[in-house]
Amino acid sequence: MSITLELPEQAEAALRNAWSDLPRAILESLAVEGYRAGKFSCAQVGEMLGHENRWESEEFLAAHGVWPGTTLEELGSDLATLDRLKLS
């Protein structure tokens, strides 16, 4: 699939100055935000970005402030489990 964006020239120039490979930066941003919003799985992110394995995708997401595989609810559950184990 190919997507075309219409940007004002000044916005395009600013983005090109910030990122040497603008199409790749946009694709990566879309992958991160899609994952953060729950629209993409880690596997889908990897497929979009051409990663060779899940670990590469997880590293990419973690480097962009998205922690793969752990929701707030999962973290809370894990902490509760650890508390129970400490009391045993």
N, C-alpha and C positions, 0 to 999 in steps of 0.2 A: 504494500500500500504506500502510496505517496501522498504527502500532505503539503500544501502550500500555505505559507503565512504571509499576510500583508502587514508590514511594519512601516512606520514613518522612517524616513532616511536617517534621522538623528538617532532613533532607537537602534536601528540596524548597525550604524557606525559604532555606537557605544558597546553593543554586544560583541561586534567583531573585534573591537579593541580589548575587550575583557577575555574573549575566548578565541584562540587561533583557529579552532575547528568548530565553527558555530553549529553546523548540522549535528555533529556528535554531541556537543554540549546540550542542545535542545533535546535530543533523544535521551540522553542520560537524565536530564531533569524530568522528562516525562516518565521515565522508568521509576525514578525515586518517588515522585509525587503519586504515581499510580499505585505503587506498592504501599506507600504511607496511607493512602485512602482505601486500601483493601481491594483495589480493582485488579491488581496483578499479583500473582504468586511469585515466590523467589525463582521458580523455574521459568516463568514467563519473562521475568526481568533478564535472566541469563540468556534466554533465546533472543530477546530483543537486542541485546548488546553483544551477542556472539561469544559469551563466556564458555570456556571449555568444561567447567564443572560447577557444582553447587557452591563449593568453597569460594570460588572466584566471585560468584554473585553475592554471597554473604559478606565477603570482605568489601566489595563495592558498596553494598547497602550500608554496612557499618561505618565506612569512611564518610558516608553522606548523612550520618546521624539517624539512620533507620536501623533498628536492631531486629534482624530477621528472626522469625519464629517465636518471639516472646511478646505477648501482649501484657498490658497492665494487670489484667485478671490472672494470667498465667504466673506472673511474677508474684502477685499476692498469694496465690495458691502455693507456689514453691516456698515462700517465706513461712507460711503457716505450717507446711510439712516439716520444714527445718526446725521450727519451734517445737513441734510435737516430738520430733526425734531427739532434740536436746533434753526434753523432759523425761524421756524413757530411760 
